[in-house]
Amino acid sequence: MKQTILLIDDDPSLRRVTEYNLSSRGFTVLTAESGFQGFEFFKAHDPDLVVSDVKLGDLNGLELLEKIKQESPDTPVIIMTAFGSIEMAVQAMHKGAFTFITKPFDRDTLILSCEKALELKGLRSKTRLLTHEINRLTGTKGIVSASSAMKELLEVATRAANSEATVLISGESGTGKEVLARLIHQNSPRHNGPMVAVNCAAIPSTLVESELFGHVRGAFTGAVKDRKGHFMTASRGSLFLDEIGELAMDVQVKLLRAVQERQIQPVGSEKTLEVNIRIIAATNLDLQERISKGEFREDLYYRLSVIPLFIPPLRERIEDIPALVFHFLKKFEAPAEVHFSPGALAKMESYHWPGNIREMQNIVERCIILRKDPIIRSKDLNLPGMETRATLLDPQIPDEGIALEEIEKAYVIKALEKAGQNRSEAARLLKIPRHVLLYRIEKYEI
């Protein structure tokens, strides 16, 4: 298949000669006589390479370069310049141009520069494909899964990755929702595109709409120029909307249209823009409860949860704890002789982990830094509130032993009885989120 080069030059004679030289070498050549026309051709035809004069009548070459790089960072751009504008060409290199050639130039110089630019683009594309293949073969890069619950979750997530369906990831804070979202993106057909992560709870309420959908110049005080929103910057990739349950109702209405129609309207604009993205949302809130309170739109919930994924809290999958400890020892580059004693691991396995994996990561890092010898013992962990809980519960284990799941199931039943079968109240008594309680009720078939 022939490679396409977009040639932009406002000099008709030089444009014709350059077009002939490139065509005779086997390239398909598109020509534009102005910067604005060239950019429109670029968006319409997605060429493999752009060759542009640095001085154009209607649009500065540096401005054109910035527009192209914003639209497609991987497309190489070669700048043509006269000796008098070499300084501008050097600026273009700093802004991402592949190289520049000075006028007058001979045919061989032009062809060689184009071939090198296209060769580099091909190598980068192969590197991305190899990286994707490595991630696909390793499958769960960044996620430790020794427990059956996590293995099952990752199997479903990997299957979901191959689709364009919207995914809703729920789970407590610190369970790794963004890590799972990145796994889905890396294993999806969109892996070559960007993954843009947005924490909805961290954006001021007055700016949420502008951050998501962008705005035009003059839309509000301080809007001195047009600005792309996250929906546009994630074009051809994935948009990860974390803490989706924190969005105000008026923004939810506009988000519903964006999810449903794949169309957005920047603040202050009358134009509707098409978006080409895959949406992955996440929440640590019980959205069903928020729906019942009128704080979250039910239609948006069902649009987001085409594929719902629930990450169990760390206390639900204690089989993962030794593997996670080993993972963090490697991550923080601990010396090979450093390890956690069996007593320390046992203490970690009996801990409640309110902060989940994020809390464990901090504790392991702290132990590595403050250790006095290679063995990290249970007294070195300093797990908050653990001694208090042990004294309070004063657990008695019969000689024949008892299954931990039986104890947990009994407490769930007791909490439901005490709460008069009110699940929200039972979750409060057990100090767990409501969706975690629902997970346990289903798990134990209560």
Secondary structure, DSSP 4 states (H G I P E B T S, - for coil): ---EEEEE-S-HHHHHHHHHHHHHTT-EEEEESSHHHHHHHHHHH--SEEEEES--SSS-HHHHHHHHHHH-TTS-EEEEE-GGGHHHHHHHHHTT-SEEEESS--HHHHHHHHHHHHHHHHHHHHHHHHHHHHHHHH-STT----SHHHHHHHHHHHHHHTS---EEEE--TTS-HHHHHHHHHHTSTTTTS-EEEEEGGGS-TTTHHHHHH-B-TTSSTT--S-B--HHHHTTTSEEEEETGGGS-HHHHHHHHHHHHHSEE--BT----EE---EEEEEESS-HHHHHHTTSS-HHHHHHHTTEEEE---GGG-GGGHHHHHHHHHHHTT--TT-EE-HHHHHHHHHS--TTHHHHHHHHHHHHHHH-SSSEEPGGGT--TTHHHHHHHH-----TT---HHHHHHHHHHHHHHHTTT-HHHHHHHHTS-HHHHHHHHHHTT-
